[in-house]
Amino acid sequence: MKNIANLKSHICSSCTKLGTIKSNTELFVKICNSCDKKNSLLEDFKEMNYFEIFSLNQTYDIEKYLGKLDKEYRSILKLVHPDLLSFLNDKNTLKEAEEVSSHINKSFTVLKCGYDRAVYLVRLFLYYA
């Protein structure tokens, strides 16, 4: 299962080797240690399903984990919320931060609501079937 902690390591889409994030001043960009290809953190978020983003099992019955969901949501937003990154004055980084933040917000909203979570699970099941 993918999760936020796994974003620190990845399989490079270019050289297919397992890599880690190099020291990098660009936010939301991972650089492969093997081939130096840049990989967008936004793409990693888009590849994860909503449950993976928050490190939850893919099940409807997550009511007992809503506290964990809320805690994970808040900790992720502390890293990617555009308002917290406004000091950068970099339009591209802020735009990507807005996209990541929007994706996280949508994921959280869907998982928090029982009906939306059920619909999302059906779509996941149909997608992987």
Secondary structure, 3 states (H helix, E strand, C coil): CCCHHHHHEEECCCCCCEEECCCCCCCCEEECCCCCCEEEHHHHHHHCCHHHHCCCCCCCCCHHHHHHHHHHHHHHHHHHCHHHHHHHCCHHHHHHHHHHHHHHHHHHHHHHCHHHHHHHHHHHHHHHC
